[in-house]
Amino acid sequence: MTNDLNLPGPDSDYIATFGSGDPHTLFGHGFAGAIRDTRPFGTGITGTKHFLHLPGHGGRPSPGSGWNYGHIAEVLAQALTSTSATQALGVSMSAGGLLRLLGTSHPATRNLEKVALVLPASFTGFSAEVADANRGYLERLRDLVAAGDVESITDLMLSREPTEVAELLPARAWTKTKAENLVNTDMSDGVGLALEIAVDESAGDVSTGHDPLSALARFPGEVLVLTHEDDPAHPVEVAEAIAAAIPEARFEVLPAGSILWRGRHEVRRILGEFFG
């Protein structure tokens, strides 16, 4: 068992494991996140819980510049296999990686029975409005990271939050930590991820009949898509499209700021019901 929530190392494949018995659930964080951010999602979920640090996070080296969802999916696939997980929860970036795996019918997903996609940020594409907003945000973010301006990065990140969330002192402290990591670690290699597509429809193979959206629709497990309103980094329209592509998916939209800050009790209730 790994005792340090923040710094599991290469000897454990950067996975912190807690609990015992079945089921085994894998938790993956979002960009600039960490195990400490996903641990609250495990409250009330029984069995063995595995919390993963993805590359570029928690001391795990970045894979280099130009991250994409294919890289993230492969890391998640390795973790699913090594932990024998039958359940998985991905937040934002990790939700996109799980979608990529499901859309390619990756062997690592064969034992998955339940998948929760929390605050998905990417699917098959973006509306022109969302793409333009993401591009402008990333241009500004890159400039600030290059300048090492932690306070301005913090302000920029909080500008995408509802005012009542941005004014919370814990939210600012948490966001400042993310900003410091962007400046002081190789995490900045992944800044462009917000423009990447999680599930590439053009990746289908006519000769084999493989189609990513059809593969998603055929996934036999249960899927929960959980998001909240008024979050430019995680548009509700993206979550809606994902839920529409997966028959019988459970789709939940909470009020603005709920998932990370103002609605944790409701989030735990929904996840507890879903994972049983």
C-alpha positions in Angstrom: 0.0 0.0 0.0 1.2 3.5 -0.8 0.9 5.9 2.1 1.8 9.2 0.4 -1.2 10.3 -1.5 0.8 12.8 -3.6 3.9 11.0 -4.5 3.5 7.3 -5.5 6.6 6.5 -7.6 7.7 4.4 -10.5 7.8 1.3 -8.2 4.0 1.4 -8.0 3.5 2.8 -11.6 2.6 6.1 -10.0 -0.6 4.5 -8.5 -1.6 4.9 -4.8 -3.8 2.0 -3.6 -6.2 2.0 -0.7 -8.8 -0.4 0.6 -9.1 -4.1 -0.1 -11.3 -6.6 -1.9 -13.6 -6.3 -4.9 -14.4 -4.3 -6.9 -11.2 -2.6 -8.0 -11.8 1.0 -9.2 -9.3 3.2 -11.0 -9.4 7.0 -10.6 -7.8 9.3 -13.1 -7.4 13.1 -12.6 -7.7 16.1 -14.9 -5.0 18.3 -16.4 -2.9 20.0 -13.7 -4.7 17.8 -11.2 -3.4 15.2 -8.8 -4.4 12.2 -6.7 -5.5 14.5 -3.9 -8.2 15.9 -6.3 -9.6 12.5 -7.2 -9.6 11.0 -3.7 -12.9 12.8 -2.7 -14.6 11.0 -5.6 -13.8 7.7 -3.9 -15.7 8.5 -0.7 -18.4 5.8 -0.2 -17.1 3.6 -3.0 -16.3 0.1 -1.6 -13.5 -2.3 -2.4 -10.0 -1.4 -3.6 -9.4 2.1 -4.9 -6.4 2.9 -7.2 -5.5 6.6 -7.7 -3.3 7.3 -10.7 -0.9 10.2 -11.4 -0.7 10.7 -15.1 2.5 11.7 -16.9 3.6 15.3 -16.2 1.8 15.2 -12.8 2.9 14.2 -9.3 6.5 13.9 -10.2 5.9 11.5 -13.1 7.8 12.7 -16.1 6.0 14.2 -19.1 5.9 12.2 -22.3 7.2 15.3 -24.1 5.5 18.2 -25.9 2.3 17.7 -27.8 0.2 15.5 -25.5 -2.8 13.9 -27.1 -5.6 11.6 -25.9 -3.9 8.6 -27.4 -1.0 9.1 -25.0 -3.4 9.4 -22.1 -5.4 6.4 -23.1 -2.4 4.2 -23.2 -1.4 5.2 -19.7 -4.9 4.5 -18.5 -4.9 1.2 -20.3 -1.7 0.1 -18.5 -3.2 1.1 -15.2 -6.5 -0.7 -15.8 -4.6 -3.9 -16.7 -2.1 -3.7 -13.7 -4.9 -3.0 -11.2 -7.4 -5.5 -12.7 -10.0 -2.7 -12.4 -13.6 -3.5 -13.2 -14.6 0.1 -12.6 -13.1 3.5 -13.6 -13.7 7.1 -13.0 -12.0 9.8 -15.1 -12.1 13.5 -14.6 -11.7 15.9 -17.6 -8.5 14.8 -19.3 -8.8 11.2 -17.9 -12.5 11.1 -19.0 -11.2 11.8 -22.5 -8.6 9.1 -22.3 -11.3 6.6 -21.1 -13.5 7.6 -24.0 -10.6 7.0 -26.4 -10.2 3.5 -25.0 -13.9 2.7 -25.2 -14.0 4.0 -28.7 -11.2 1.7 -29.9 -12.5 -1.3 -28.0 -9.1 -1.6 -26.3 -8.4 -4.9 -24.7 -7.9 -3.1 -21.3 -11.6 -2.3 -21.3 -12.9 -5.8 -21.6 -13.3 -6.2 -17.8 -14.8 -2.8 -17.3 -18.3 -3.0 -15.9 -18.9 0.7 -14.8 -17.3 3.9 -16.1 -17.9 7.4 -14.8 -16.9 10.3 -17.0 -16.7 13.4 -14.8 -16.5 16.9 -16.4 -15.6 15.6 -19.8 -13.8 18.3 -21.8 -13.5 16.7 -25.2 -15.3 14.3 -27.5 -15.4 14.3 -31.3 -15.0 18.0 -31.8 -16.0 21.5 -30.7 -18.4 24.1 -31.8 -16.7 27.1 -33.5 -17.5 29.2 -30.4 -15.9 26.8 -28.0 -12.9 26.2 -30.2 -12.3 29.9 -30.5 -12.6 30.4 -26.8 -10.2 27.5 -26.1 -7.7 28.8 -28.6 -7.7 32.3 -27.1 -7.4 31.0 -23.6 -4.4 28.8 -24.5 -2.6 31.5 -26.3 -2.8 33.7 -23.2 -1.9 30.8 -20.9 1.2 29.9 -23.0 2.4 33.5 -22.8 2.0 33.6 -19.0 3.7 30.3 -18.5 6.6 31.4 -20.6 6.8 34.5 -18.4 6.5 32.5 -15.2 3.7 34.7 -14.0 2.0 32.5 -11.4 -0.4 35.2 -10.1 -1.7 36.0 -13.6 -2.0 32.4 -14.5 -4.1 31.9 -11.3 -6.3 34.9 -12.3 -6.7 33.5 -15.8 -7.7 30.1 -14.6 -10.2 31.5 -12.1 -11.7 33.7 -14.8 -13.3 30.5 -16.2 -15.0 29.8 -12.9 -18.3 31.2 -11.7 -17.7 34.4 -9.6 -18.9 32.8 -6.4 -16.4 30.0 -6.9 -13.5 32.2 -8.0 -13.9 34.2 -4.8 -13.5 31.2 -2.5 -10.1 31.3 -0.8 -9.6 27.5 -1.0 -10.4 27.7 -4.7 -7.8 30.3 -5.2 -5.2 28.4 -3.2 -5.9 25.2 -5.2 -5.7 27.1 -8.5 -2.4 28.8 -7.5 -0.9 25.4 -6.8 -1.9 24.3 -10.4 -0.3 27.5 -11.7 2.9 26.9 -9.9 3.1 23.4 -11.3 2.6 24.7 -14.8 5.5 27.1 -14.3 7.9 24.9 -12.3 7.4 21.4 -13.9 7.2 19.8 -17.3 3.4 19.7 -17.0 3.4 22.7 -19.4 4.1 20.2 -22.2 0.4 19.4 -22.1 -1.1 22.9 -22.3 -2.4 22.4 -25.8 -4.5 19.4 -24.8 -7.7 21.6 -24.6 -7.7 21.7 -28.5 -7.3 18.0 -28.9 -10.1 15.6 -29.9 -10.7 12.6 -27.5 -12.5 10.4 -30.0 -11.5 10.7 -33.6 -14.3 9.7 -36.0 -11.9 9.7 -38.9 -9.9 6.9 -37.2 -12.5 4.3 -38.3 -11.4 1.5 -40.5 -13.8 0.7 -43.4 -12.0 -2.6 -44.1 -12.7 -3.9 -40.6 -15.9 -2.1 -40.0 -14.5 -0.5 -36.9 -16.1 2.9 -36.0 -15.3 4.7 -32.8 -18.9 5.8 -32.2 -20.2 2.4 -32.9 -17.7 0.9 -30.5 -18.9 3.3 -27.8 -22.5 2.4 -28.5 -21.7 -1.3 -28.1 -19.9 -0.9 -24.8 -21.7 -3.4 -22.6 -21.0 -1.8 -19.2 -22.8 1.0 -17.4 -21.7 4.6 -18.1 -22.3 7.8 -16.0 -21.7 11.2 -17.6 -21.5 13.8 -14.8 -20.9 17.6 -15.4 -22.1 21.0 -14.2 -23.3 24.2 -15.8 -21.4 27.4 -16.7 -17.9 25.8 -17.1 -16.2 26.9 -20.3 -13.4 24.3 -19.8 -16.0 21.5 -19.7 -19.0 22.6 -21.9 -22.3 20.9 -21.1 -22.7 20.4 -24.9 -19.7 18.0 -24.9 -21.2 15.9 -22.1 -24.6 15.9 -23.8 -23.0 14.6 -27.0 -21.2 11.8 -25.1 -24.3 10.7 -23.3 -26.2 10.7 -26.6 -23.6 8.4 -28.2 -23.8 5.8 -25.5 -27.2 4.1 -25.2 -28.6 3.9 -21.6 -25.9 6.2 -20.3 -26.9 8.0 -17.1 -26.5 11.8 -17.6 -26.4 14.3 -14.7 -25.9 18.0 -14.9 -25.5 19.9 -11.7 -25.5 23.6 -10.9 -22.4 25.7 -11.7 -19.4 25.0 -9.5 -20.9 21.9 -8.0 -18.5 19.1 -8.8 -15.3 20.5 -7.2 -16.6 23.0 -4.7 -20.2 23.6 -3.9 -22.0 20.3 -4.4 -19.7 17.5 -3.1 -22.5 15.9 -1.1 -24.6 15.5 -4.2 -21.7 14.3 -6.3 -20.9 11.6 -3.7 -24.6 10.6 -3.6 -24.6 10.2 -7.4 -21.3 8.3 -7.5 -22.4 6.1 -4.6 -25.6 5.2 -6.4 -23.8 4.5 -9.6 -21.0 2.4 -8.3 -23.2 0.8 -5.7 
